């Protein structure tokens, strides 16, 4: 199965689309960017959506930052002291940090932010479970008193995966973590222009004059000095790929985060553009099932679907025939990283064999609601393949296709399908998130506290804990193999393959680094 998109639209349409913002930003140094999807949710604690994570990295700062080699260094803090045999960490904030409302960043703001984040983020929950207390000592010191040593503390607070440990003012961070915050006030290098937001079309960021970059280190992804060279950054949501391509080629847009694979040959032929794989970890396709309700609360049914999946079908539909842009045979850890392994890979079943196994496991024809995103071509492509497979396997499929922002909102619902809930979503998660069992939120199987889909597996949780306590790399690799074997048994999700996506930008842009898009350290001629 292959995805094809009719090329419609024109350079004229692209240039007229961009024109209003040019008038608003006259005289300012401006970067115009097409994000992977519309920015439907602003709160980085409330959702795991990557577009929200990328937004949060601009508006909020973090106590530590991660570079492109996954090393963590101080960002908002000037340093830390570890005492009492690793049971107390004292972090000291840098001087001069300010929020966008020009109030100082204080330790109590950080404590409130960490506590809110720690109720939603999987890694944050792990850290908070190891804590007796997190408190402020004066205006600049944050104190962690631990039940047991937690040497990964800077890595958790500085992780660059979704649900960033974003620092907010205390009054905002006191918002119920299961409700979205209503203000966008951070201490990051950009201010979010709420007054200019056009849902489904435009998000605007302005350089924050009061931002004080980290004084040491090298600018590298989320680490080092975040030096901003643009007065203004505009995110333009352009669902039609041909319009986006025309806008990029004619200069109406500077950078397109995620061009569809079909258009890459055209973009590569343009002498004014650079097309490159920005993130070697890429994206990993997943079929995520809601395990709170039938039929996917039954692991035997999940296993039968898993064994009927052909990853190449999903990757070819989403990415095309160029196999240098995708991989199949993918397990539960990102290919090419230390924890990746082939342990427990199941033998395939034919469609007929899998259908019989599903019936034998107890499927009684219950309706399943499958969500699909219409405005992101690769998501639409894998959803179509997934729907086709589930229908062939005998499921009673109600396919509901909407924009990605609506999918993000709806996947948080825990209700049954007759009350607006869902059964299955085909999606992609960043390969960076699948480096190890601590960062891999889709692998976490702690029931109601897990990511949407809410898998529950005490055995998987026990094995993840064993990985965390493993004494060396060899022991961690062995533990990762045991985790993968159990994951193929419990099926927290079904791996669909790896997509090595390309980004495209005009050659007037310099300094684009590896990883997800950040907007400091880059310039425009």
C-alpha positions as CSV (number, residue, x, y, z in Angstrom):
1,X,0.0,0.0,0.0
2,X,1.4,3.4,-0.9
3,X,0.3,6.9,-0.1
4,X,0.0,9.5,-2.9
5,X,-1.1,13.1,-2.5
6,X,-2.4,15.2,-5.4
7,X,-0.3,18.3,-5.7
8,X,-2.6,21.3,-5.5
9,X,-2.1,24.9,-4.6
10,X,0.4,27.3,-6.0
11,X,3.2,29.7,-5.2
12,X,0.6,32.5,-5.4
13,X,-1.5,30.9,-2.7
14,X,1.6,30.4,-0.5
15,X,2.7,34.0,-0.8
16,X,-0.7,35.4,-0.1
17,X,-1.0,33.1,2.9
18,X,2.2,34.6,4.3
19,X,1.6,38.2,3.5
20,X,-0.4,39.4,6.6
21,X,2.5,38.4,9.0
22,X,5.0,40.4,6.9
23,X,3.1,43.6,7.6
24,X,3.0,42.8,11.4
25,X,6.7,42.0,11.6
26,X,8.0,44.8,9.4
27,X,11.5,45.8,10.5
28,X,11.9,42.8,12.8
29,X,14.3,39.9,12.1
30,X,11.8,37.2,11.3
31,X,11.9,33.4,10.9
32,X,8.8,31.6,9.4
33,X,8.4,28.0,10.2
34,X,5.9,25.2,9.3
35,X,5.5,22.9,12.3
36,X,4.7,19.2,12.0
37,X,1.1,19.9,13.2
38,X,-1.1,22.6,14.6
39,X,-0.3,23.7,18.1
40,X,-3.6,22.7,19.6
41,X,-2.4,22.3,23.3
42,X,-0.1,24.8,25.0
43,X,0.5,23.1,28.3
44,X,3.6,20.7,28.2
45,X,2.6,18.9,31.3
46,X,-1.0,18.1,30.1
47,X,0.0,16.4,26.8
48,X,2.8,14.4,25.4
49,X,2.4,15.8,21.9
50,X,5.7,16.7,20.3
51,X,4.5,19.9,18.8
52,X,3.7,21.1,22.3
53,X,7.1,19.9,23.5
54,X,8.8,22.0,20.8
55,X,6.6,25.0,21.8
56,X,7.5,24.5,25.4
57,X,11.2,24.5,24.7
58,X,10.9,28.1,23.4
59,X,8.7,29.5,26.1
60,X,10.0,27.7,29.2
61,X,13.4,26.9,30.5
62,X,14.6,23.8,32.3
63,X,16.9,23.4,35.3
64,X,19.3,21.2,33.2
65,X,19.7,20.8,29.4
66,X,20.5,17.8,27.2
67,X,22.9,18.1,24.3
68,X,22.8,16.1,21.0
69,X,25.0,13.4,22.6
70,X,22.5,13.0,25.4
71,X,24.8,14.5,28.0
72,X,23.1,16.7,30.6
73,X,24.6,20.0,31.9
74,X,23.3,22.9,34.1
75,X,20.9,25.3,32.4
76,X,18.9,27.4,34.9
77,X,21.1,26.2,37.8
78,X,24.7,27.2,38.3
79,X,25.4,23.9,39.9
80,X,24.5,21.4,42.6
81,X,25.9,19.8,45.7
82,X,25.2,16.1,46.6
83,X,25.5,15.2,50.3
84,X,24.5,12.5,52.8
85,X,25.6,9.6,50.7
86,X,23.5,10.7,47.7
87,X,20.4,11.3,49.7
88,X,20.4,15.1,49.5
89,X,20.8,17.3,46.4
90,X,20.9,21.1,46.7
91,X,20.5,22.9,43.4
92,X,21.4,26.6,43.2
93,X,19.7,28.8,40.6
94,X,21.7,31.2,38.4
95,X,21.3,34.9,39.3
96,X,19.2,37.2,37.2
97,X,16.6,34.7,35.9
98,X,13.3,36.3,35.1
99,X,9.8,35.3,34.0
100,X,8.2,36.9,31.0
101,X,6.1,39.1,33.4
102,X,9.5,40.4,34.7
103,X,9.2,38.8,38.1
104,X,12.2,36.9,39.4
105,X,12.5,33.1,39.1
106,X,12.6,31.8,42.7
107,X,13.2,28.4,44.1
108,X,9.6,28.1,45.2
109,X,8.5,28.5,41.5
110,X,10.8,25.6,40.6
111,X,9.5,23.4,43.5
112,X,5.8,24.0,42.4
113,X,6.7,23.3,38.8
114,X,8.5,20.1,39.6
115,X,5.7,18.9,41.8
116,X,3.0,19.5,39.1
117,X,5.2,17.9,36.4
118,X,6.0,15.0,38.7
119,X,2.3,14.0,38.9
120,X,2.0,13.5,35.1
121,X,5.4,12.7,33.6
122,X,6.5,9.1,33.9
123,X,10.1,10.0,34.7
124,X,8.9,12.7,37.0
125,X,6.8,10.1,38.9
126,X,9.9,8.0,39.2
127,X,11.9,10.9,40.7
128,X,9.1,11.9,43.1
129,X,8.7,8.3,44.3
130,X,12.3,8.4,45.3
131,X,11.8,11.7,47.2
132,X,10.9,12.3,50.8
133,X,10.7,16.1,50.2
134,X,11.3,18.7,47.6
135,X,11.6,22.2,49.1
136,X,12.9,25.7,48.6
137,X,15.7,27.0,50.9
138,X,15.7,30.8,50.4
139,X,15.2,32.3,46.9
140,X,17.8,30.3,45.0
141,X,18.2,26.9,46.5
142,X,16.1,23.8,45.7
143,X,16.6,20.9,48.0
144,X,15.8,17.2,47.2
145,X,15.7,14.9,50.2
146,X,15.7,11.3,48.9
147,X,14.6,8.0,50.3
148,X,17.4,6.3,48.2
149,X,20.2,7.6,45.9
150,X,19.0,8.9,42.5
151,X,22.1,9.7,40.4
152,X,20.0,10.3,37.3
153,X,18.3,13.4,38.9
154,X,19.9,15.9,36.5
155,X,19.1,13.7,33.5
156,X,15.4,13.5,34.5
157,X,15.1,17.3,35.1
158,X,16.9,18.0,31.9
159,X,15.4,15.4,29.6
160,X,14.5,16.6,26.0
161,X,11.7,14.2,25.5
162,X,8.0,15.1,25.7
163,X,6.6,16.5,29.0
164,X,9.7,18.7,29.6
165,X,10.2,19.7,33.2
166,X,9.2,23.2,32.4
167,X,9.6,25.9,35.0
168,X,6.6,28.1,35.5
169,X,5.6,30.8,38.1
170,X,4.3,29.2,41.3
171,X,0.8,30.5,40.9
172,X,0.5,28.9,37.4
173,X,2.3,25.7,38.5
174,X,-0.3,25.3,41.3
175,X,-2.9,24.5,38.5
176,X,-4.3,20.9,38.8
177,X,-1.9,18.9,36.6
178,X,-5.0,17.2,35.0
179,X,-6.2,20.6,33.8
180,X,-4.5,22.8,31.2
181,X,-2.8,26.0,32.4
182,X,-4.5,29.1,31.1
183,X,-1.4,31.4,30.9
184,X,1.8,31.0,29.0
185,X,4.4,32.7,31.2
186,X,7.8,31.1,31.3
187,X,11.4,32.1,31.6
188,X,12.6,30.8,28.3
189,X,14.2,32.8,25.4
190,X,10.8,33.5,23.7
191,X,7.6,35.0,24.8
192,X,4.4,33.4,23.4
193,X,2.2,36.0,21.8
194,X,-1.2,34.9,23.0
195,X,-2.9,37.9,21.3
196,X,-1.7,36.8,17.9
197,X,-2.5,33.1,18.2
198,X,-4.9,31.8,15.5
199,X,-5.7,28.2,16.3
200,X,-5.2,26.0,13.2
201,X,-3.2,28.7,11.5
202,X,-0.6,30.7,13.4
203,X,1.5,30.8,16.6
204,X,3.9,33.7,17.2
205,X,6.9,34.0,19.5
206,X,8.9,37.1,20.4
207,X,12.4,37.3,21.6
208,X,12.4,37.8,25.4
209,X,14.7,40.8,26.1
210,X,15.0,39.8,29.8
211,X,16.4,36.3,29.0
212,X,19.9,35.6,30.4
213,X,21.6,32.8,28.5
214,X,23.6,30.2,30.4
215,X,27.1,31.7,30.6
216,X,29.1,28.5,30.0
217,X,29.2,25.6,27.6
218,X,28.6,25.3,23.9
219,X,25.2,25.8,22.3
220,X,24.1,22.3,21.4
221,X,20.4,21.5,21.2
222,X,18.9,22.0,24.7
223,X,22.3,22.6,26.4
224,X,24.6,25.6,26.6
225,X,23.8,29.3,25.9
226,X,20.5,29.8,24.2
227,X,21.4,32.8,22.1
228,X,18.4,34.1,20.1
229,X,19.1,35.9,16.8
230,X,15.5,36.5,15.7
231,X,13.1,39.1,17.0
232,X,10.2,37.0,16.0
233,X,9.4,33.4,15.0
234,X,6.1,32.5,13.4
235,X,4.7,29.0,13.2
236,X,2.4,28.7,10.2
237,X,0.2,25.6,10.1
238,X,-0.2,24.7,6.4
239,X,-2.0,21.3,6.2
240,X,-1.8,21.1,2.4
241,X,1.7,19.9,1.5
242,X,1.8,21.4,-2.0
243,X,1.1,24.8,-0.6
244,X,3.8,24.3,2.1
245,X,6.3,23.2,-0.6
246,X,5.5,26.3,-2.8
247,X,5.8,28.6,0.2
248,X,9.3,27.2,1.0
249,X,10.5,27.3,-2.6
250,X,9.4,30.8,-3.2
251,X,10.8,32.1,0.1
252,X,7.4,32.7,1.9
253,X,8.5,30.2,4.5
254,X,12.1,29.7,5.8
255,X,11.9,26.2,7.3
256,X,9.5,23.2,6.9
257,X,9.9,20.8,9.8
258,X,8.3,17.7,8.2
259,X,7.9,17.6,4.4
260,X,6.0,14.5,3.2
261,X,8.4,11.9,1.6
262,X,6.7,12.2,-1.8
263,X,8.0,15.8,-2.1
264,X,11.5,15.3,-1.0
265,X,12.9,14.6,-4.6
266,X,11.4,17.9,-5.7
267,X,12.8,19.8,-2.7
268,X,16.3,18.3,-3.1
269,X,16.5,19.6,-6.7
270,X,16.0,23.2,-5.6
271,X,19.4,24.8,-5.3
272,X,18.1,27.3,-2.7
273,X,17.1,24.5,-0.2
274,X,18.8,22.1,2.1
275,X,17.1,18.8,2.8
276,X,18.6,16.6,5.5
277,X,17.9,14.1,8.2
278,X,17.9,16.2,11.3
279,X,17.4,13.4,13.9
280,X,19.1,10.1,13.3
281,X,16.8,8.5,15.9
282,X,13.8,9.4,13.7
283,X,10.3,8.4,14.6
284,X,9.0,5.0,15.6
285,X,5.6,4.0,14.5
286,X,3.3,2.5,17.1
287,X,-0.2,1.0,17.3
288,X,-1.5,2.1,20.7
289,X,-4.5,0.3,22.1
290,X,-6.8,1.4,24.9
291,X,-6.3,-1.3,27.5
292,X,-9.0,0.0,29.9
293,X,-11.9,-1.4,27.8
294,X,-12.7,-4.5,25.6
295,X,-11.5,-5.9,23.4
296,X,-7.9,-4.6,23.8
297,X,-7.9,-5.2,27.6
298,X,-7.3,-8.8,26.6
299,X,-3.5,-9.4,26.0
300,X,-4.2,-12.5,23.9
301,X,-6.1,-10.3,21.4
302,X,-3.3,-7.8,21.4
303,X,-0.7,-10.5,20.7
304,X,-2.7,-11.8,17.8
305,X,-2.8,-8.4,16.2
306,X,0.9,-7.9,16.9
307,X,1.7,-11.1,15.0
308,X,-0.4,-10.1,12.0
309,X,1.4,-6.7,11.6
310,X,3.9,-6.4,8.7
311,X,6.0,-3.3,9.6
312,X,7.1,-2.8,6.0
313,X,3.4,-2.2,5.0
314,X,3.1,0.7,7.4
315,X,6.5,2.2,6.6
316,X,6.1,1.9,2.9
317,X,2.6,3.6,3.1
318,X,3.9,6.4,5.2
319,X,7.4,7.0,3.8
320,X,7.5,5.4,0.3
321,X,9.8,3.0,-1.5
322,X,13.1,4.5,-0.5
323,X,14.2,2.0,2.2
324,X,17.1,4.3,3.3
325,X,14.3,6.4,4.9
326,X,12.8,3.6,7.0
327,X,13.5,0.3,8.8
328,X,11.4,-2.7,9.8
329,X,12.2,-5.4,12.2
330,X,12.0,-2.8,15.0
331,X,11.4,-3.9,18.6
332,X,10.8,-1.9,21.7
333,X,14.0,0.2,21.7
334,X,15.3,2.6,19.0
335,X,17.4,0.9,16.4
336,X,21.1,1.7,16.6
337,X,21.1,2.6,20.3
338,X,22.7,0.6,23.1
339,X,19.5,-1.0,24.4
340,X,18.2,-2.2,21.0
341,X,18.0,-5.9,20.6
342,X,16.1,-8.8,18.9
343,X,15.0,-10.8,21.9
344,X,11.5,-12.2,21.9
345,X,10.7,-11.2,18.3
346,X,7.4,-13.1,17.6
347,X,6.8,-15.4,14.6
348,X,4.3,-13.9,12.1
349,X,0.7,-15.2,11.6
350,X,-1.3,-15.0,8.4
351,X,-4.5,-13.0,8.4
352,X,-6.6,-16.1,8.7
353,X,-4.5,-17.5,11.5
354,X,-4.6,-14.2,13.4
355,X,-8.4,-13.9,12.9
356,X,-9.0,-17.3,14.3
357,X,-6.7,-16.5,17.3
358,X,-8.7,-13.3,18.0
359,X,-12.0,-15.2,18.0
360,X,-10.5,-17.9,20.2
361,X,-9.2,-15.3,22.6
362,X,-12.8,-14.1,23.2
363,X,-13.5,-11.3,20.7
364,X,-17.3,-10.9,20.4
365,X,-17.7,-8.3,17.7
366,X,-17.5,-5.3,20.0
367,X,-17.2,-1.9,18.2
368,X,-13.7,-0.4,18.3
369,X,-13.2,3.3,17.6
370,X,-10.0,4.0,15.7
371,X,-8.8,7.6,15.6
372,X,-6.9,9.0,12.6
373,X,-5.3,12.4,11.8
374,X,-6.2,13.9,8.5
375,X,-3.8,16.9,8.6
376,X,-0.5,15.0,9.0
377,X,0.1,12.7,5.9
378,X,2.3,10.1,7.6
379,X,-0.3,9.7,10.4
380,X,-3.1,9.4,7.9
381,X,-1.1,6.8,5.9
382,X,-0.4,4.5,8.9
383,X,-4.0,4.9,10.1
384,X,-5.3,3.8,6.8
385,X,-3.1,0.7,6.8
386,X,-4.0,0.0,10.4
387,X,-7.7,0.3,9.6
388,X,-7.4,-2.0,6.7
389,X,-5.6,-4.6,8.8
390,X,-8.1,-4.5,11.7
391,X,-11.0,-4.9,9.3
392,X,-9.3,-7.9,7.6
393,X,-8.8,-9.4,11.1
394,X,-12.5,-9.3,11.7
395,X,-12.9,-6.2,14.0
396,X,-16.0,-4.1,13.9
397,X,-14.1,-0.8,13.1
398,X,-15.6,2.7,13.5
399,X,-12.9,4.8,11.9
400,X,-13.1,8.5,13.0
401,X,-10.7,10.8,11.2
402,X,-10.1,14.4,12.4
403,X,-7.3,16.9,12.7
404,X,-4.4,15.9,15.0
405,X,-5.2,18.6,17.6
406,X,-8.6,16.9,18.1
407,X,-7.0,13.5,18.3
408,X,-4.6,14.8,21.0
409,X,-7.5,16.1,23.0
410,X,-9.6,13.0,22.6
411,X,-6.9,10.4,23.4
412,X,-6.8,11.6,27.0
413,X,-10.4,10.4,27.5
414,X,-10.7,7.2,29.5
415,X,-14.4,6.6,28.8
416,X,-15.6,3.7,26.7
417,X,-16.3,4.1,23.0
418,X,-20.0,4.8,23.6
419,X,-19.1,7.7,25.8
420,X,-16.7,9.4,23.4
421,X,-13.6,7.2,24.1
422,X,-11.4,5.4,21.7
423,X,-9.9,1.9,21.1
424,X,-6.8,2.3,18.9
425,X,-4.5,5.0,17.5
426,X,-1.7,4.6,15.0
427,X,1.0,7.2,15.8
428,X,4.7,7.9,15.8
429,X,6.9,8.5,18.9
430,X,10.4,10.0,18.7
431,X,13.2,7.5,18.6
432,X,14.9,9.6,21.3
433,X,12.1,8.6,23.7
434,X,13.0,4.9,23.1
435,X,16.6,5.1,24.2
436,X,16.0,3.2,27.4
437,X,13.2,2.0,29.8
438,X,13.4,5.2,31.7
439,X,12.8,7.6,28.8
440,X,10.4,5.3,27.0
441,X,7.0,6.4,28.2
442,X,5.1,4.1,25.8
443,X,6.7,1.2,27.5
444,X,5.6,2.3,31.0
445,X,2.9,0.0,32.2
446,X,1.7,1.4,35.5
447,X,-2.0,1.4,34.7
448,X,-3.9,4.6,35.4
449,X,-0.6,6.6,35.7
450,X,0.7,5.4,32.3
451,X,0.4,7.4,29.0
452,X,-3.0,7.2,27.2
453,X,-3.7,3.6,26.4
454,X,-3.0,2.9,30.1
455,X,-1.3,-0.5,29.9
456,X,-0.9,-2.4,33.2
457,X,1.9,-5.0,33.7
458,X,3.4,-5.4,37.1
459,X,6.0,-7.7,35.5
460,X,7.2,-5.1,33.1
461,X,7.3,-2.5,35.9
462,X,9.4,-4.9,37.9
463,X,11.8,-5.4,35.0
464,X,12.1,-1.7,34.4
465,X,13.1,-1.2,38.0
466,X,15.7,-3.9,37.7
467,X,17.1,-2.1,34.6
468,X,17.5,1.1,36.7
469,X,19.4,-0.7,39.4
470,X,21.7,-2.6,37.0
471,X,25.3,-2.0,37.9
472,X,26.9,-1.6,34.4
473,X,26.2,-1.4,30.7
474,X,26.3,-5.2,30.2
475,X,23.7,-5.8,32.9
476,X,21.5,-3.0,31.5
477,X,21.6,-4.6,28.1
478,X,20.6,-8.0,29.5
479,X,17.8,-6.3,31.5
480,X,16.6,-4.6,28.3
481,X,16.4,-8.0,26.6
482,X,14.2,-9.3,29.4
483,X,12.0,-6.2,29.1
484,X,11.5,-6.7,25.4
485,X,10.6,-10.4,25.8
486,X,8.0,-9.4,28.4
487,X,6.7,-6.5,26.2
488,X,6.1,-8.9,23.3
489,X,4.0,-10.9,25.8
490,X,2.0,-8.0,27.3
491,X,2.0,-5.7,24.3
492,X,1.8,-2.2,25.7
493,X,1.8,-1.2,22.0
494,X,2.7,-2.7,18.7
495,X,5.9,-1.4,17.0
496,X,5.3,-0.4,13.3
497,X,8.9,0.5,12.1
498,X,11.2,3.4,12.1
499,X,10.9,6.5,9.9
500,X,14.1,8.6,9.4
501,X,12.4,11.9,8.5
502,X,14.0,14.7,6.6
503,X,13.6,18.5,7.3
504,X,13.9,21.2,4.7
505,X,15.0,24.8,5.0
506,X,16.3,27.6,2.8
507,X,20.1,27.9,2.6
508,X,19.8,31.4,4.0
509,X,19.3,29.7,7.3
510,X,22.4,28.6,9.2
511,X,23.1,26.7,12.5
512,X,20.3,24.1,12.3
513,X,21.4,21.3,14.6
514,X,20.5,17.7,15.3
515,X,17.3,16.7,17.2
516,X,14.0,18.4,17.2
517,X,13.8,22.0,16.1
518,X,15.1,24.7,18.4
519,X,15.2,28.4,17.6
520,X,18.4,29.6,19.2
521,X,21.9,29.3,17.8
522,X,20.4,29.6,14.2
523,X,20.6,32.7,12.0
524,X,19.3,34.0,8.7
525,X,21.4,35.8,6.1
